[in-house]
Structure formats: structure tokens, C-alpha cells
């Protein structure tokens, strides 16, 4: 029996389009940057930023060096955030309903700039009385905990912190290697593919 659920953020709660960020940075530097960043593989600079090993200022300087550009912080932030689209109200409503039946957790590979942007998108859509993190019993952000998916250690941290039984905990994610990491610690998993959303999973008890 499932008693708890762990949700990914990007591609599960908030809609993403990685190509928009790739296109934005390509315009800034004048060449195709797609080999540097995809959903499945990325330059070590991004991994270090997601794990909180470098600051936002160091990340921006790293991007300037990587792309050989001299643009302002705001230009880098806008290009970096371009992948972040919308948070559908129907998904938030579903999470609120699920909260009546399960313990809910968020586990996201993210970074300081993206987290702030997601919070702004959420506040713009839903107002200030509700927060993104507040939809969950606890939210784990990679840059705050110094670890990232698909490392077994970050899944184990959530299980240990919250005293969860992995056999009774469902992890919902859109990236295959993260699903593999979760399976490695015994979590139940659903890999969202082919345009499916959390609404297609029939998560509410009948």
C-alpha cells in the first residue's frame, strides 16, 4: 500500500522546455549551445551549481567563460530561466487533494536562480497565500542539501529524514536515470513519458 509520494518538480509539477533556454543562450553567444545542456546530460558546471557547490555569481561567471560572452547578470538569468514555463492549476489542485490521503514530498534537482523563478511563477499564478514548498510535507532542493538525483544518497536522505518505507513510497519522475536511482533504494516508481502527466496516474484513492 502506498502511504507517501515523492514528486519531481520540473516536467512533473512545472512544465519545461529545455530548448527555449538552449535557443536563448545560443542567441547570446552566436553558436549552438545544445551539446552543453540537455535533460539527460549536461556540462559539469550545471551539476556543481545544482549541488550548491558554487554560488549564483560563480555560475554566471562560469557561463560567461564557457560561452565567451560578456553579458549582464539579468541576460544570463533570463536565458537560464527561459525553460521554465507554467504550473497548471489543475496539478496544484490534485496535490492539495492528495495531501488529504498521503504524505507528500518534493525532490528536485534545481538551483538558486531556478528556485527563485519557480517561486515567482507560482506566486504570480496562485497569489501569496500559498507557496510551492507549502504543497508538500517537506521539499528537498538539490542545491540546498548538497546532493542530487540520481545519487542513491539523496533518495536515502529523504527516506531516513522522514522515516519512510520505500516499499510504501511512490516516486514520480520524468527522467529515466533518476527513476533508476530510486529503484536502487527500493522505491516504487512511475516514469512519466510520452506526454503523460500526474493526472493520468489516477493517484487519488477510489
C-alpha positions, 0 to 999 in steps of 0.5 A, a space after each residue: 500500500 502506498 502511504 507517501 509520494 515523492 514528486 519531481 518538480 520540473 516536467 512533473 509539477 512545472 512544465 519545461 522546455 529545455 530548448 527555449 533556454 538552449 535557443 536563448 543562450 545560443 542567441 547570446 553567444 552566436 553558436 549552438 549551445 545544445 551539446 552543453 545542456 540537455 535533460 539527460 546530460 549536461 556540462 559539469 558546471 550545471 551539476 556543481 551549481 545544482 549541488 550548491 557547490 558554487 554560488 549564483 555569481 560563480 555560475 554566471 561567471 562560469 557561463 560567461 567563460 564557457 560561452 565567451 560572452 560578456 553579458 549582464 547578470 539579468 541576460 544570463 538569468 533570463 536565458 537560464 530561466 527561459 525553460 521554465 514555463 507554467 504550473 497548471 492549476 489543475 496539478 496544484 489542485 490534485 496535490 492539495 487533494 492528495 495531501 488529504 490521503 498521503 504524505 507528500 514530498 518534493 525532490 528536485 534537482 534545481 538551483 538558486 536562480 531556478 528556485 527563485 523563478 519557480 517561486 515567482 511563477 507560482 506566486 504570480 499564478 496562485 497569489 501569496 497565500 500559498 507557496 510551492 514548498 507549502 504543497 508538500 510535507 517537506 521539499 528537498 532542493 538539490 542545491 540546498 542539501 548538497 546532493 542530487 538525483 540520481 545519487 542513491 544518497 539523496 533518495 536515502 536522505 529523504 527516506 531516513 529524514 522522514 522515516 519512510 518505507 520505500 516499499 510504501 513510497 511512490 516516486 514520480 519522475 520524468 527522467 529515466 536515470 533518476 527513476 533508476 536511482 530510486 529503484 536502487 533504494 527500493 522505491 516504487 516508481 512511475 516514469 512519466 513519458 510520452 506526454 503523460 502527466 500526474 493526472 493520468 496516474 489516477 493517484 487519488 484513492 477510489 
